[in-house]
Amino acid sequence: MDVFQAIETRYSHKEKFLPHPVSKEHLEKIAFAGLTTPSGANAQSVYAILLPDRESVQKLCDIVYHPGLATAPVAIALFTDSKTQVMDVNFELQDYSASCQNILLAATALGYSSLWLDYPFFNEGNQKSACALMKVPDNFHLHVVVPIGIPDGEGSRREKRPISERFHYFNG
């Protein structure tokens, strides 16, 4: 699948996944796509923890429940190192967002569905518990977990507004 097909077919899968495993090779390839994105001032502040099986994902589900995570065979958690700054500027938000987008597209290109799952970690208690579970340093911040797998069914998709309503040419 080329990148434009992946962009067109990617959606946020919020329902159940089939219990089919995701190979270590595919999981690493997806993570690689996320960690090779551009980063502010090339600071490379994004780190990934791979949850390579249902058992490791379930431990995270014990902290936060979401239907899209509850049956995922694997997941990738994205962290940033808050100590990574360049000229007193912190690019964590931009860096993890770019990284997550590449992960979503890579998963789609390999035939999987995925989900950008961040809101459970806005809660400070969930954030701390998840970081403790994955044994990350105190200066690391968990931004998003991306469940990945084969969808159990078609999955609901939100309608997108026509692109023609959302871009215009500037002819200065």
N, C-alpha and C positions, 0 to 999 in steps of 0.2 A: 504494500500500500504506500503510495507516495504521500508527501506531507500535506498536500491539499485535500486528498481524500480523508486523511486523519483529521484535519481541521473540520471538514464538513460532517463527518460521522461521529465525532466525539460528543459525548453528553455526560452529564453527571448521573451516574447509576446509583440510585438511592434505595434500591430494592435488594432482594436476595441474590447471592451468587451460588453457582453450582459448586459442589465440593471438589471439583477438579483442581489438582495442584498446578501451580505456576512453577516452571522450571527455574532452578538457580541461575542458569544462563540468561533466561529472559528477565528475571528480577534484577540481576546485575546490569543488564543492558539498559533497562528502564532507568535504574538509578544513575548509570553513567550519563544518560541523556540529561538528567536533571542537574548533575554536578558539573557539566561542561558548558553551562549557560554563561552568558556575559554577567559580570558583576561590577558593581560600582567601584571604580578605580582598581579593578582587578583584585579586590580584597578577598574574594572567594570565602565569604563568611558563612556559606551554607554547608551543613553537614547532614548526612542521612544515616538513619538507623533502619536497617532492613529487618522486618518481622517476617521470617522466611516460611512460616507454617501457621496453621490454624491455632495451634497451642499458644504461640507467642502473641498472635492477634487477640486471642481470647483473654489473655492477661490484661491487655489494654481495655478490652470490652468490660472487664470487671470494674474499671474506673469510670469509663464513659460508655453509655449505650447509644448506638445509632444503628438503624436497620442495615445501612450500607456497610457497616463494620462487623455486624454480628455474624455474618456468614462468609466474610471474605477469607479466602485461603491464605493470602499474604497482604502485607501493607508496607508502605514506606513512610517513615516519620521524618519530617524536615525541621531541622534546628538551625538557629544562627548563633554565632558567638558574639555576644553583645560587646565584647572587648575589641572587636574588629572595627576600627575607625580609621579613616584617612582624612587628614586635615580637619579634625573635629567634626566630620560628617559620618553618619552611620547609614549605610545603605541596606540594612537588614530587610525592610519591607520590599524594596524593589528586587533584591537578590532572591529571597525565597519565593516571591511571586513568579519570577522568570523561571526558576528551577522547577516549581510545581507545574507550570504550564508545559514545559518540556516533558515532564514525567507523564502527564495526562495524554499528551500526543503520542509519546513513545508506546505507552500501554495500548492505546487505540490502534496504532500501526501494527502491533503484534497480535491483534485480535482479541484484546481484553477490554473490559469496561472498568471505569474507575470513578473516583469522586474526590473533590477537593473538600476535605472535612476539617474546618478550622474552628467553628464557633464553640464546640465543647471545651476548647482549650483557652477561650477568653476568660473562663472561670479560673481564678487563681488557685483554688484547691485542686481542680482537675489538672491544671498545669503542673503544679508541684508534685502531685502524685504520679503523673505520667513520667515526669523527668526522673523522679526517684526510681520508678520501676525500670526505666531504661538506663539508669546509672550514668546520667550525663552531669558534667560539671555545673556548678551553681551559676556560672556566667552564660550558660546556654539557655535559649528560649525555644520551646516547642511552638511552632507556628501552625503546622498542618500535618494531618495524617492522610495518606492516600491509599484507601483499600483498593485492591486490584484482583480481578478474577474474571471468569466467564459468567455472564449474566444468566440467571434462571428466568428466562422469558425475555420479552422485548424490552421492558423497562420504559418508564414514562419519560417523556421528553417535553421540555418547555418550548413553546413556540417562540421563535426569534422574529423580531421585527425585520422587515425587508431591508437589505443592505442599502438599497437606493434611498432609503429615508435617513441613513446614518452616515453617508459620506458625500462630500461635495468637493468640487474643484475650486481652487482659488486662482484666479487669473488677475493678478495684481497689476 
